[in-house]
Amino acid sequence: RPGGGNRPGNGGGWGGGNGRNSITVYRDADYRGQSRTFNGEVANLYSSGFNDVISSMQFRGTWIACTDANFRGQCMTFDNDVRNLDRWGLNDRISSLRPAGRGDRPGNRY
């Protein structure tokens, strides 16, 4: 499992919503369609209306996207905006997101 000793949801780990890390997700490729911005980890995108529908992302910082809730399933680290998640095999498959911690490297798969 990725990450240091911090537990999701404790407010102090993996970004903690401090404004340094933010991500805007879009339903369609090329940053189009309905969007939503998150300022910290989201263990389960179900209640946000963005579970398994994200096709592109713009963000500040380095982020980890996972195919299952609670940062499980296939996870990948990103540090550049993504115009189309199909390239990574994650189009319409993301169920959780979190800012990366120390030791998480861009391009890593978990």
VENPEFEN-V577455 format. One record per backbone hydrogen bond with DSSP energy under -1.0 kcal/mol. CO is the residue of the C=O (numbers start at 1). NH is the residue of the N-H. E is the energy in kcal/mol with one decimal. If there is no record, write none. Layout:
BEGIN
((CO;NH;E) (CO;NH;E))
END
This chain:
BEGIN
((7;10;-1.4) (13;16;-1.5) (15;18;-1.6) (22;60;-2.7) (23;38;-3.0) (24;58;-2.6) (25;36;-1.7) (26;55;-3.0) (26;56;-1.3) (32;28;-2.1) (34;27;-2.2) (36;25;-2.7) (38;23;-2.6) (42;97;-2.1) (43;70;-4.0) (45;50;-1.2) (46;49;-1.2) (54;92;-2.5) (55;85;-2.5) (56;26;-2.5) (57;82;-2.8) (58;24;-3.6) (60;22;-1.2) (62;100;-3.2) (63;78;-3.4) (64;98;-2.0) (65;76;-2.3) (66;95;-3.1) (66;96;-1.6) (72;68;-2.0) (74;67;-2.1) (75;110;-2.0) (76;65;-2.5) (77;107;-2.8) (78;63;-2.7) (82;57;-2.2) (83;30;-3.1) (84;87;-1.2) (85;88;-1.2) (85;90;-2.1) (86;89;-1.3) (90;93;-2.0) (94;52;-2.6) (95;45;-2.5) (96;66;-2.7) (97;42;-3.5) (98;64;-3.2) (101;104;-1.8) (105;108;-2.1) (108;77;-1.7))
END
